[in-house]
Each structure stands twice: as C-alpha cells, then as structure tokens.
Amino acid sequence: MVWKLRATGEGTGGMIADRDELARGLRLFADPDRGCELVAIPSGRFSNLPGRDVEGLVVAVESFPNGYGVYFRLNPVPIGLGRCAKKADMLRRRWLYIDVDPIKAHEHAANPASDEEKAGTKQVAESVHGYLSGLGWPAPVIMDSGNGTALLWRIDLECTAASQSLLRRLLNNLDRRFKDQPGKIDCAVHDATRLCKLPGTWARKGQCSDDRPYRPCRILYAPELPTIVTAIQIEQASGEEAKVGGGLTLTATNNDNKAYVRGAVEREAASVLLAVPGPDEGRNNALNKAAFSLGRYIGGGVLERTEVESVLTKAALACGLDPEEIPGTLRSGIESGMLNPRTGPEKPNPAAQPKVAASSAVPTGSPIIEWAASITPRPVEWLWPGRIPLGKLTTFAGVGGLGKTFVLCDITARITTGAPWPDSPECAEPGKVLFISGEDDPDDTLVPRLIECGANLDRVAFLKTEVMDRFTMADLDTLEKALEQMGDTVRFVAIDPPTAYLGGVNDHKNAELRQLLTPLKSWASRHRVAIVFNTHVNKPQGAKVDAMMRVMGSVAWVNAVRAAHMFARDPADPERRLFCGMKNNLGKEIKGLAYCLEAVGPLAKVKWLGEVDTTADEAINKEGGKRKRSVVASEWLEELFNGTDRLSSTLIYKTKDETTTLSKDALKEAKEDMGIRARQECDDEGNRQWFWYWPKEAREAWERRKTDASVVPNPAGGDPDTF
C-alpha cells in the first residue's frame, strides 16, 4: 500500500486517497444489494450508489472536495436516496462499531493525536478484544482510524429502539470495564445512522504538526469470512455480570468443531495484531500465547501446523516483531500447546475449577484472625541495605540500553561471593540466586556477564528452557521446586522482564496485577527471598511527569512492591547512568548511585561511580532533552531494522508518521555512525530504488560499542547521500 501526500496552498497538505485500500474497505463494509452512502466532512457532499458498484464509489470519493475526510454510513440505505440518510431510512444493522478515541489534553482536543495517545487506543482495543473473545466472540475487523483504533463485528439486527438499547448497554459496559486505560471508548456510536471513517482516506481534523501529524485510515486485519455476532452474545457481554470464558461453555456438536476452530484461528491472529507497541517481549508474549492456544488444536489433529505458522507469522510481521525471532517463538508455543491437545469447545472440568476462597476452606470453628498482641515485632531485613529488602518485592525500571541486566549480574556476583555493596563497606549476605530471564540466553549472554562480574556460578541457577516456556508468576509450585533443588540460602530471585510471565493477566489493570503479585509477595516473605522485577518504562506523556508514572503497565508495579528504583541517563553526562530510588516504604530516602558500563574485551561490566544528588524525577524528565538527535535516531533505526532491508524513501515517511522528532539529517548521522549501508536495485518495471541494509559485522560492532563508555570510529564507514 502506498500513501501519497500532495502539497496544497493551505500549508496543511492535501492527501490522495489510496484506491486499493478504498476498494478493499468498500467491498468489506458495503452491502452489495443495498445503497452505500458516502459523506465528505465538512463540505457535506454525499454519494449514494449500490454497494456492488465499488468502482463507482471509489470515483465518488475522488470527486469530493479537499476536506477533512470521507466517511461511510455503517448500515445500508435505500439505493438512490436523494439526501443524506435519516434514522427512518436505515434498512438493517450490519455492523457493530467499537471506536476507541485518544485521551488528549484540553489544548490538543481539536488536533490529531500524538503517537503515545494513539498507542493508548490500541491498548484499550486489545483489552476489549481479549474480553469479548473470552466470551466466544469471533475475530473482528481491526481498523486504524488515523487517530485511534476501531473494532467492527458483523451483526444482523433490525433497526429498532430495542437493538439500539442493546448496543448502547454493550458500549457503556465496555466503557466501565476499561475506563482506567489510556483510551476512551466512544459510547455514542450506537445510533443506526452512525458514520465511520472510510479506509483509504485520511484523518485530517485540527492542526497538523510534527508531533501531531495527519494519518491515513486503514484496515489492519479482516477475517476472510466475518462471523455474525448474535443478539444473545451481545446481551451476554452487556451486563455487569458477564464472565470471560462464558462463550466456551456453549454446547457444540462435532459438526460445529470446524467452524469453532476456524474462529479460534482468527481470534488468535487478531490478538497478535493488537499487541500494544512497545518493548518486544510484550508482543512476543502475545505471539507465544496465540501459538500455544492453536498448538493445542494441532495436537488434537484438527489444524495443520503449516497453516497455523503461516497465519501467525503474517500477524507477527504486521505488528512489527523481529522476523528472526518469530520462528523460535512460534515453535516454542506450538510444541508446548501440542502437549495439551483439544479438538473444540471445552466444557468446564470440575476438577480444574478454581479453588474455593481461603476463608471458606478454613475448618469450622478455626480462628481466622490473629491478634496484634500475639505478633512479635521484628526489624526489616535488607539484602542491599536501603535499596533491596529481603522477603519483599522490588521493581527496577528504565528504558532499554541502560544496562539494567548488567546491574542484576553485578548484584548476583556480590550475593554469591559475599562482596561489599557499591555504596558501603557492608558485605552482601552470601547466598544463591535464581535468574529468570525471558530476554537474554544464559549461555551466550548472562553467564559470560556473570563471569566478568566475578560471580560464583555454582550459586546461580536458571530455569530450564522447557520449564520457562510454560512458567508464569502465578506458578508458585515451580518456584518451590526450584528452591528445593537449589538447597538452602537462596537470597535473590531476578525476573527479567516480569511482563513475559503474566500468564494472561492484563498488567495495565491494577486489580488483576495485584491479584497476581499478592501470592508472590507472601511466597517471598515465607522464604526470606528478595524478588526484583526488571521492567520497562513508557514514553513521556508531557513536559514533566513523576518517575513512578513512567513505569509501563499498572501502578501496581510500583505501589504493590516495597521498593522501586528508576534507571536513567545522567542529564549532565550521557555516558553515565543513574540508579535512583523512586520509592522506599521500609526505610529512609537515600541518594542515587551513578555507574557506567566498563568494557572488558568483547564484554562489559558495571563500574559504580558513587552517590549523586539527582532524584528519579529529575533524571527521567531531563534525560530526553539533552540527548543528541543522532542518538535518538540510532535507537529508532536499531529497533526498526530487525535484520531486514528497508527502502530509504519509506524511512523518510516513517519519521513523519511515527517518530515525529527525527529529521533527515539526524537519520543520515545515525546511519553513518551505525555502519548502515545502501544499495540500488531495480524493480519489475525497471525503476531504480535505494535500499538500506545493516551488515552483520557492523551490527556486531555497534553492539560492542553500546557496552563501551568510549566512542570509537565508525566500524563500517559512511555511504553517500542516498535519500
């Protein structure tokens, strides 16, 4: 799909509609035997043609005056209606429309969304999709509306007050359920005359700017044969008591299994497509869960493995996952799922139902309270005094590339050898460490780093790969077995990152995350083990924000733990990193520490540089403004490439559509610094195009440079200006 911009005298840029995407959207949404109404806003021009006349509708769009955008009537109207349709003209309800709008500050209410605001709408859409698919709903059409995200399901209802009331109750229920997330469900789209943005056109409301650009509306995903959602299913999802999983308890005959499994394939593909942009582990986790779910049907003999791999690979590429990582994630999830085969809907298994609440399991007459007078007070115990408490949960947070895992390796080395802590002559309490990492492999990354740090490897353990594939933080039995096999004096458990082990829990929902962390907290206390979560932060949402609010996911990652620390670049020295306390419920506030990554041959280790007066809030709010533009550009390019070649002209467009802060010059500087090269190729029509590619040796040299505080010359040399 090629999106073109056309300059206009207005200075905001006119946008040419994409004919292929227009035709795709019209074929999907228009009833071929009824009238399809198109409306241009704000001009008010409209067109009414038979839904089967796709070419005529496309031509009508192209004839509209250059305005904000073009919309289509969601539901069919009589053919040849000489005016805009009214409620009495609507023939049937064909589409259920869930529109997620961005949450914007008042001064930007009339302007396009920022990238962060738009990403928030995708997060809400993912939550809505997960909830409704849990009720047995089929996969929806997923649409990027330009400023937000929309989900559309096929329905077939009469245009009555009763059907409008039903959809209104559904929207209000979804709004209540997901009101605390970074996007707003539009509860006013229940009217039968509702207009919807037309794929293939542009969202152009408000003032266009570098950080709030105009964007195209496009379909991200559409099932081959959209399944109709029934009124009963809508009613089920509209009430306060709707329960996820209820759709799976419906009785189904063997003849229904094929359709049910096909729906499962579409739902899982949609869940991968809706994975929220951000660190790769979140999207990898979504892919792994989808692969596991469909792997069960492969094991049951009702799906072909090649078909599942093809469908999920397309979805994973569309959501931006690294092509080199996709096969391994698919293999792990599918093979784990095949060990638990199924062939269709599962009826509830009484033996597998959740255990009764602890309060109801207490024998009759047994006490359920403990008087304060009977409890013996004891002082707080610390693993790292003032920073990591024993028997408690602690959170480390920061952007990638700051060496958080290096710090975990340094802590591990001190614990396993009894070495002094960086900020005092007091020694660590000698013990053993369990390292649970979903990002770095032990053999080529973690163990070499631990060796450089001087760790006692006989006191460090990792979960086996086959255990890691199914481990979640709710799996206390696995943790118990690990401690039993490790023996006494286990002092530290590192979970890096915790979002890889949520087991289906939505960590953006405070209540869900707390329910997951509370048993883990009790387990840590019982075994006198310090647990550290090594997690990520989201993008800044304004000029100044509390450091704690930057931690990705629910506030429970900070509020439910007893200590939390932020990692950031030193605003005064970009080669230094800061380790600053955000929260400490158990002791007095202490100063942060500075450190750098010191090169040791091809590897690196942490070098601590002493205390700093900078607070976490100061560091997190200042670090972005003092960084060179080429550093920001290189981080963006590093994430974008993922082993694939890129057409240079598309990189220019993506900076305008996605990052909004990178200039052409910044990209050129970063390209030369990283050793990215360029080549020309001819397409099928003989047109020559420039492609950027990143040679393996240049990538490896770049990785080595990131762990070295010094700046070395460009390892691969520069290329001519290929923009």
C-alpha positions in Angstrom: 0.0 0.0 0.0 1.4 3.4 -1.0 0.2 6.6 0.7 0.9 9.8 -1.2 1.0 13.4 0.1 0.0 16.2 -2.2 1.1 19.8 -1.3 -1.6 22.5 -1.2 -1.6 26.2 -0.9 -3.2 25.8 2.6 0.1 24.6 4.1 -1.5 21.6 5.8 -1.1 19.2 2.9 -3.8 17.5 0.9 -4.0 13.8 0.9 -4.6 11.5 -2.0 -6.8 8.5 -1.2 -5.4 5.1 -1.8 -7.6 3.4 -4.4 -6.7 -0.2 -3.4 -7.5 0.4 0.3 -10.7 2.2 -0.7 -11.9 -0.7 -2.7 -10.9 -3.2 0.0 -12.9 -1.3 2.6 -15.9 -0.8 0.4 -16.0 -4.5 -0.6 -15.9 -5.4 3.1 -18.4 -2.9 4.6 -20.9 -2.2 1.8 -24.0 -4.3 1.3 -23.9 -5.3 -2.4 -27.7 -5.3 -2.7 -28.4 -2.1 -0.9 -27.3 1.5 -1.1 -23.9 2.6 0.4 -23.8 6.3 1.5 -20.5 8.2 1.5 -20.3 11.6 3.2 -17.5 14.2 3.0 -16.9 16.4 6.0 -17.0 19.3 6.4 -18.3 20.0 2.9 -21.4 17.9 3.4 -21.1 16.4 -0.1 -22.6 12.9 -0.3 -23.0 10.0 -2.7 -25.4 7.0 -2.8 -24.6 4.1 -5.0 -25.3 0.3 -4.9 -22.7 -1.4 -2.7 -21.7 -3.7 -5.5 -20.5 -0.6 -7.6 -17.2 -0.4 -5.9 -15.5 1.4 -8.8 -18.3 4.0 -8.8 -17.9 4.6 -5.1 -14.2 5.0 -5.4 -14.6 7.5 -8.2 -17.2 9.4 -6.0 -14.6 9.6 -3.2 -12.0 11.0 -5.6 -14.5 13.7 -6.8 -15.2 15.0 -3.3 -13.6 18.4 -2.4 -10.5 18.5 -0.4 -11.9 18.5 3.2 -11.3 16.8 6.5 -12.2 13.3 5.4 -14.6 10.9 3.9 -17.0 8.7 5.9 -19.4 5.9 5.1 -22.7 5.0 6.6 -22.2 1.9 8.7 -25.5 0.4 7.8 -27.2 0.0 4.3 -29.7 2.6 3.0 -32.1 2.5 0.0 -30.4 2.9 -3.4 -30.7 6.3 -5.0 -31.8 8.2 -1.8 -31.6 11.9 -2.9 -30.5 13.2 0.5 -28.4 12.2 3.5 -30.0 9.2 5.2 -32.1 9.6 8.4 -32.9 7.1 11.0 -36.1 6.0 9.3 -34.1 5.2 6.1 -31.9 2.6 7.7 -32.7 -0.8 6.4 -30.8 -3.1 8.8 -28.0 -3.1 11.3 -25.0 -4.8 9.7 -22.0 -3.7 11.8 -21.3 -3.3 15.5 -18.8 -0.4 15.8 -16.5 0.0 18.8 -14.5 3.2 18.4 -11.6 3.9 20.8 -10.6 7.5 20.8 -7.3 9.0 22.2 -7.3 10.8 25.5 -5.8 14.3 24.9 -5.1 17.4 26.9 -7.6 20.2 26.5 -5.3 22.3 24.4 -4.9 19.5 21.9 -8.6 18.3 21.9 -9.2 19.5 18.4 -5.9 18.4 16.9 -4.6 15.0 15.8 -3.4 12.5 18.4 0.3 12.1 19.3 2.0 8.7 18.8 1.7 7.9 22.5 -2.0 8.9 22.6 -2.7 6.8 19.6 -0.8 3.8 21.0 -3.1 4.1 24.1 -6.2 3.4 21.9 -4.6 0.2 20.6 -4.0 -0.9 24.2 -7.7 -0.4 25.0 -8.8 -2.2 21.8 -6.6 -5.2 22.8 -8.3 -5.3 26.2 -11.8 -5.2 24.6 -10.8 -7.9 22.1 -9.4 -10.1 24.8 -12.6 -9.7 26.9 -15.0 -10.4 24.1 -13.0 -13.3 22.6 -13.1 -14.8 26.1 -16.9 -14.8 25.7 -16.7 -16.7 22.5 -16.9 -13.8 20.1 -15.3 -14.2 16.6 -12.4 -12.2 15.4 -13.3 -8.6 14.5 -12.2 -6.3 11.7 -9.4 -4.2 13.2 -9.1 -0.7 11.8 -6.6 2.1 12.3 -8.8 5.2 12.1 -5.8 7.6 11.8 -6.0 8.9 15.4 -7.4 5.9 17.2 -8.4 2.2 16.8 -11.7 0.7 15.8 -13.1 -2.8 16.1 -16.0 -3.9 13.9 -18.1 -7.1 14.2 -20.7 -8.3 11.7 -24.2 -8.3 13.2 -27.7 -8.7 11.7 -30.3 -6.8 13.7 -33.4 -4.8 12.9 -33.2 -1.1 13.2 -35.4 -0.7 16.3 -35.2 1.0 19.7 -34.6 -2.3 21.3 -31.5 -3.1 19.2 -30.2 0.5 19.8 -30.6 0.0 23.5 -28.8 -3.3 23.4 -25.7 -1.8 21.7 -25.8 1.2 24.0 -25.7 -1.1 27.0 -22.8 -3.0 25.5 -20.8 0.2 24.9 -21.5 1.5 28.3 -20.4 -1.8 29.9 -17.2 -1.9 28.0 -16.5 1.8 28.9 -16.9 0.9 32.6 -14.7 -2.1 32.4 -11.8 -0.3 30.6 -12.2 3.3 31.8 -8.9 3.3 33.6 -6.9 2.6 30.4 -5.2 5.2 28.1 -8.0 5.5 25.6 -11.7 6.3 25.6 -14.5 4.1 24.2 -17.0 6.2 22.3 -20.4 5.4 23.9 -22.3 7.4 21.3 -21.8 5.2 18.3 -24.9 3.1 18.9 -27.1 5.1 16.6 -28.1 3.3 13.3 -27.1 6.3 11.2 -23.6 6.3 12.5 -20.8 7.4 10.2 -17.4 5.7 10.2 -14.1 6.8 8.7 -13.5 5.2 5.3 -10.3 3.2 4.9 -8.1 4.6 2.2 -8.7 8.2 3.2 -7.0 10.5 5.7 -7.9 11.7 9.2 -7.4 15.5 8.9 -9.2 17.2 11.8 -7.4 20.0 13.6 -3.9 21.5 13.0 -1.2 19.2 11.6 2.2 19.4 13.3 5.4 17.3 13.6 4.3 15.6 16.8 0.6 15.5 15.8 0.5 14.6 12.1 -2.3 13.7 9.8 -2.5 10.0 9.3 -4.3 7.5 6.9 -7.2 5.3 7.9 -6.6 1.7 7.0 -7.7 -1.8 7.8 -5.2 -3.7 9.9 -7.0 -7.1 9.8 -10.1 -8.6 8.4 -11.3 -12.2 8.7 -11.8 -13.9 5.4 -15.5 -14.6 6.2 -16.6 -12.4 9.1 -18.8 -14.4 11.5 -22.1 -12.8 12.7 -22.2 -11.9 16.4 -25.7 -12.8 17.7 -28.0 -10.7 19.8 -27.6 -13.3 22.6 -23.8 -12.9 22.6 -24.2 -9.1 22.7 -26.7 -9.4 25.6 -24.2 -11.6 27.4 -21.4 -9.1 27.1 -23.7 -6.1 28.0 -24.4 -6.9 31.7 -22.3 -6.2 34.7 -22.1 -9.9 35.5 -20.7 -11.0 32.1 -17.9 -13.5 32.7 -14.9 -14.1 30.4 -15.0 -17.7 29.2 -18.7 -17.9 29.2 -18.8 -18.3 25.5 -16.7 -21.5 25.7 -19.3 -23.3 27.8 -21.9 -23.3 25.0 -22.8 -26.8 23.8 -21.4 -27.6 20.4 -21.8 -30.8 18.3 -18.8 -32.4 16.5 -20.1 -30.8 13.3 -19.6 -27.4 14.8 -15.9 -28.0 15.7 -14.5 -27.0 12.3 -16.2 -23.6 12.5 -15.3 -23.1 16.1 -11.6 -23.9 15.5 -11.6 -21.6 12.4 -12.9 -18.8 14.7 -10.1 -19.6 17.2 -7.5 -19.1 14.5 -8.9 -15.7 13.6 -9.2 -14.6 17.2 -5.6 -15.5 18.0 -4.3 -13.8 14.9 -6.2 -10.7 15.8 -4.8 -10.8 19.4 -1.3 -10.7 17.9 -2.1 -7.9 15.6 -3.5 -5.9 18.5 -0.4 -6.4 20.7 0.5 -2.9 22.0 3.6 -1.3 20.5 6.5 -1.1 22.9 9.2 -3.5 24.1 9.3 -6.7 22.0 8.7 -9.0 25.0 5.0 -7.9 25.2 4.4 -8.7 21.5 6.4 -11.9 21.7 4.3 -12.9 24.7 1.1 -12.4 22.7 2.6 -14.5 19.8 3.6 -17.2 22.2 0.2 -17.4 23.8 -1.5 -17.5 20.4 0.8 -20.2 19.3 0.2 -22.3 22.4 -3.6 -21.9 22.0 -3.6 -23.1 18.4 -0.9 -25.7 19.1 -3.5 -27.5 21.2 -5.7 -27.9 18.1 -2.7 -29.1 16.1 -2.1 -31.7 18.8 -5.8 -32.6 18.6 -5.5 -33.3 14.9 -7.9 -30.6 13.7 -5.4 -28.0 12.4 -2.4 -28.2 10.2 0.8 -26.8 11.7 1.9 -25.2 8.5 -1.4 -23.3 8.3 -1.1 -22.0 11.9 2.5 -21.0 11.4 1.6 -19.1 8.2 -1.3 -17.2 9.8 0.6 -16.2 12.9 3.7 -15.3 11.1 1.8 -12.8 8.9 0.2 -11.3 12.1 3.6 -11.1 13.9 5.2 -9.3 10.9 2.3 -6.9 10.7 2.7 -5.9 14.4 6.4 -5.3 13.9 8.1 -8.3 15.5 11.7 -9.2 14.6 11.5 -11.7 11.7 14.4 -13.6 13.2 12.7 -14.2 16.5 9.3 -15.2 15.1 10.1 -18.9 14.2 11.5 -19.6 17.7 8.6 -18.1 19.5 6.1 -20.0 17.2 8.0 -23.3 17.7 8.1 -22.9 21.5 4.4 -22.0 21.8 3.1 -24.6 19.3 5.1 -27.5 20.7 4.0 -26.7 24.3 0.4 -26.5 23.1 0.6 -29.8 21.3 1.3 -31.5 24.7 -2.2 -30.4 25.8 -4.4 -31.3 22.8 -8.0 -30.3 22.2 -10.5 -30.6 19.3 -13.2 -28.0 20.0 -15.0 -26.1 22.8 -14.2 -27.4 26.3 -16.8 -28.0 28.9 -16.0 -27.0 32.4 -13.9 -29.6 34.3 -15.0 -29.6 37.9 -11.5 -30.8 39.0 -9.9 -27.9 37.2 -12.2 -25.2 38.7 -10.6 -22.5 40.8 -10.0 -23.4 44.5 -12.5 -22.0 46.9 -11.5 -18.9 48.7 -9.2 -19.5 51.7 -11.8 -18.1 54.1 -14.4 -20.7 53.1 -11.8 -23.5 53.3 -11.0 -22.9 57.0 -12.4 -25.8 59.1 -15.5 -24.9 61.1 -14.6 -23.4 64.5 -11.0 -22.5 63.5 -9.8 -18.9 64.1 -9.4 -16.7 61.0 -7.8 -13.7 62.8 -4.5 -13.0 64.6 -4.4 -10.5 67.5 -1.7 -7.8 67.2 -0.6 -8.5 70.8 0.4 -12.0 69.8 2.7 -10.9 67.0 6.4 -10.5 67.8 7.8 -7.3 66.1 11.0 -7.7 64.1 13.1 -5.3 62.2 13.1 -5.0 58.4 15.8 -7.2 56.8 17.8 -5.9 53.8 19.6 -7.7 51.1 21.1 -4.5 49.8 20.8 -2.1 52.7 18.3 0.7 52.0 17.7 -0.5 48.4 16.5 -4.1 48.2 14.6 -5.6 51.2 14.7 -9.3 51.9 11.4 -11.2 51.7 9.8 -8.4 49.6 9.2 -7.3 46.1 11.3 -4.6 44.4 10.9 -3.0 40.9 13.7 -1.9 38.6 12.5 0.2 35.7 14.1 2.1 32.8 14.4 2.3 29.0 16.4 -0.3 27.1 20.1 0.1 26.7 20.9 1.4 30.2 22.5 -1.8 31.5 19.7 -2.9 33.9 20.6 -6.5 33.3 24.3 -5.7 33.9 23.3 -4.3 37.3 21.4 -7.5 38.1 24.5 -9.5 37.2 26.6 -7.3 39.4 24.2 -7.8 42.3 24.2 -11.5 41.7 28.0 -11.6 41.8 28.0 -9.7 45.2 25.4 -12.1 46.7 27.2 -15.3 45.5 30.6 -14.1 46.7 29.7 -12.0 49.8 31.4 -9.0 48.3 30.7 -5.4 49.6 27.9 -3.3 48.3 28.8 -0.4 46.0 27.7 2.3 48.5 29.1 0.9 51.7 31.8 -1.4 53.2 29.0 -3.7 54.4 29.1 -7.0 52.6 26.2 -8.8 50.9 24.8 -11.7 52.8 26.2 -14.7 50.9 23.6 -16.9 49.2 22.3 -18.3 46.0 20.4 -16.6 43.1 17.6 -17.8 40.8 17.8 -15.9 37.5 14.6 -16.0 35.4 15.2 -14.2 32.1 12.9 -14.1 29.1 15.2 -11.7 27.1 18.8 -13.0 27.4 20.1 -16.5 26.9 22.3 -17.9 29.7 24.9 -19.5 27.5 26.0 -16.6 25.3 24.9 -13.6 27.4 24.2 -14.0 31.1 26.9 -16.5 32.1 29.7 -14.6 30.3 28.5 -11.4 32.0 28.4 -13.1 35.4 31.9 -14.4 34.8 33.2 -10.9 34.1 31.5 -9.7 37.3 33.2 -12.4 39.3 30.1 -14.3 40.3 30.3 -17.8 41.9 28.5 -19.8 39.1 27.9 -22.7 41.5 25.5 -20.5 43.3 23.5 -19.2 40.3 20.6 -21.2 38.7 18.4 -20.7 35.7 15.0 -22.4 34.9 15.4 -25.0 32.1 14.0 -24.0 28.7 11.1 -26.4 28.8 10.1 -25.0 32.2 10.5 -21.4 31.1 8.2 -22.0 28.2 5.2 -22.5 30.5 6.3 -20.6 33.6 4.1 -17.7 34.9 4.5 -15.7 38.1 1.4 -17.5 39.4 3.2 -20.8 39.2 4.4 -20.9 42.8 4.8 -24.7 42.6 7.7 -24.3 40.1 9.4 -21.7 42.4 9.0 -24.1 45.3 10.6 -26.9 43.3 13.4 -24.6 42.2 14.3 -23.6 45.8 14.1 -27.2 46.9 16.6 -28.3 44.2 18.9 -25.3 44.9 19.0 -26.0 48.7 19.3 -23.5 51.5 20.4 -19.8 51.4 18.6 -18.7 48.2 18.5 -15.0 48.8 17.6 -13.4 45.4 15.2 -14.1 42.5 15.6 -11.8 39.4 12.6 -11.8 37.0 13.6 -10.1 33.7 11.1 -8.9 32.4 8.0 -9.8 34.5 5.7 -9.0 31.6 6.9 -12.2 29.9 5.4 -14.2 32.7 1.9 -12.7 33.3 0.0 -15.8 32.1 -2.8 -13.9 30.5 -3.1 -11.3 33.3 -3.5 -7.7 32.0 -0.8 -5.8 33.8 -2.5 -2.5 32.8 -5.4 -3.4 35.1 -4.5 -2.7 38.7 -6.8 -5.2 40.3 -5.6 -8.1 38.0 -1.9 -7.4 38.6 -2.3 -7.1 42.4 -4.1 -10.5 42.4 -1.1 -12.0 40.7 1.6 -10.2 42.9 -0.1 -10.8 46.3 0.6 -14.6 46.4 4.1 -14.0 45.1 4.7 -11.4 47.9 3.6 -14.0 50.5 5.9 -16.6 49.0 8.9 -14.2 49.1 8.2 -13.4 52.7 7.9 -17.0 53.7 11.2 -18.0 52.1 13.1 -14.8 53.1 13.9 -14.1 49.4 14.2 -10.8 47.7 12.5 -10.6 44.3 13.4 -7.9 41.8 11.3 -7.2 38.7 13.3 -5.7 35.9 10.8 -3.9 33.7 10.5 -1.1 31.2 9.1 2.4 31.0 6.6 4.1 28.6 7.3 7.1 26.5 7.0 10.5 28.3 3.4 12.0 28.1 4.2 15.6 28.8 6.8 18.2 29.7 7.1 16.8 33.3 5.9 13.6 34.8 6.5 11.7 38.0 9.1 8.9 37.5 6.7 6.4 39.1 4.1 7.1 36.4 6.6 6.2 33.7 6.7 2.5 34.7 5.0 0.6 32.0 1.7 -1.0 32.9 -0.4 -0.6 36.1 0.7 1.5 39.0 0.8 -1.8 40.9 4.3 -2.4 39.6 5.3 0.5 42.0 2.5 0.5 44.6 2.4 -3.2 45.3 6.2 -3.5 45.9 8.1 -2.2 48.8 11.0 -0.6 46.9 11.3 0.8 43.4 14.2 2.2 41.5 14.5 4.1 38.2 17.4 3.8 35.7 18.1 6.8 33.5 20.9 8.6 31.7 22.8 11.2 33.7 21.4 14.6 32.3 24.9 16.1 32.8 26.9 13.2 31.2 25.2 10.9 28.6 27.9 8.3 29.1 26.9 7.8 32.8 23.8 6.1 34.0 21.8 6.8 37.2 20.2 4.3 39.6 17.8 6.4 41.6 15.2 5.4 44.2 11.6 6.1 43.3 10.0 4.6 46.4 11.0 3.0 49.7 8.3 2.1 52.2 10.7 0.4 54.6 13.5 2.9 55.2 14.7 6.4 54.8 15.3 8.0 51.5 18.8 7.6 50.3 20.8 9.1 47.4 21.0 7.5 44.0 24.1 6.0 42.5 25.9 6.7 39.2 27.5 4.0 37.2 28.9 3.3 33.7 29.5 0.1 31.6 33.2 -0.6 31.5 34.4 -2.5 28.5 36.3 -5.8 29.3 37.4 -7.2 26.0 34.3 -8.0 23.9 32.2 -7.9 27.1 31.5 -5.3 29.8 30.7 -4.9 33.5 29.3 -2.3 35.8 31.6 0.3 37.3 30.0 2.2 40.2 30.9 5.9 40.4 29.5 7.0 43.7 26.4 8.8 45.0 24.5 11.6 43.2 22.1 14.2 44.3 19.8 13.8 41.3 16.4 12.4 42.0 14.5 9.9 39.9 12.0 12.6 38.9 14.8 15.0 37.8 16.7 12.3 35.9 13.7 10.9 34.0 12.4 14.4 33.0 15.8 15.7 31.9 17.4 12.8 30.2 15.5 13.1 26.9 16.1 16.8 26.3 19.9 16.6 26.5 20.5 13.6 24.2 21.9 14.2 20.7 19.5 13.8 17.8 21.7 11.1 16.3 21.5 9.0 19.4 17.7 9.1 19.3 17.8 8.3 15.6 20.2 5.4 16.0 17.9 3.8 18.7 14.9 4.2 16.3 16.8 2.6 13.4 18.1 -0.2 15.6 14.6 -1.2 16.6 13.2 -0.7 13.1 15.7 -2.8 11.1 15.4 -6.2 12.9 17.5 -7.9 10.3 15.5 -6.7 7.3 16.4 -4.3 4.5 14.5 -1.1 4.3 13.5 1.1 1.3 15.1 4.5 2.1 12.1 6.5 0.9 9.8 4.7 3.4 12.2 5.6 6.2 11.7 9.2 5.5 7.9 8.8 5.6 8.0 6.7 8.8 9.9 9.5 10.6 7.0 11.8 9.8 4.2 9.3 10.5 5.7 7.6 13.6 8.6 9.2 15.5 7.7 12.8 14.5 11.0 14.0 16.1 13.6 12.8 13.6 14.9 14.9 10.7 16.5 13.7 7.5 19.9 14.9 8.8 19.5 13.0 12.0 18.9 9.8 10.1 21.9 10.3 8.0 24.1 10.9 11.0 22.9 7.8 12.7 23.2 5.7 9.5 26.8 6.6 9.1 27.6 6.1 12.8 26.0 2.6 12.9 27.6 1.4 9.7 24.4 1.1 7.8 25.0 0.8 4.0 22.9 1.5 0.9 22.5 -0.2 -2.4 20.4 0.4 -5.5 18.0 -2.2 -7.0 15.6 -2.3 -10.0 12.0 -3.3 -9.5 10.0 -5.3 -12.0 9.3 -2.1 -14.1 13.0 -1.1 -14.2 12.7 1.7 -11.7 15.8 2.1 -9.5 15.3 2.4 -5.8 17.7 2.8 -2.8 17.6 0.3 0.0 19.4 0.5 3.4 20.9 -2.6 4.9 22.9 -3.3 8.0 25.8 -5.7 7.6 26.3 -8.3 10.3 29.8 -7.2 11.1 28.6 -3.5 11.5 25.7 -4.6 13.7 28.1 -6.7 15.9 30.5 -3.7 16.2 27.6 -1.5 17.1 26.5 -3.9 19.9 30.1 -3.8 21.3 30.2 0.0 21.2 27.0 0.2 23.3 28.7 -1.6 26.1 31.8 0.6 26.0 31.7 4.1 27.5 34.2 5.4 25.0 33.4 6.5 21.4 35.1 4.6 18.6 35.2 5.4 14.9 32.5 4.2 12.6 33.3 0.5 12.1 31.9 0.3 8.5 32.5 3.7 7.1 29.9 6.0 5.5 27.8 5.9 2.4 26.8 8.7 0.0 23.6 10.6 0.5 21.0 8.0 -0.7 17.9 9.9 0.3 
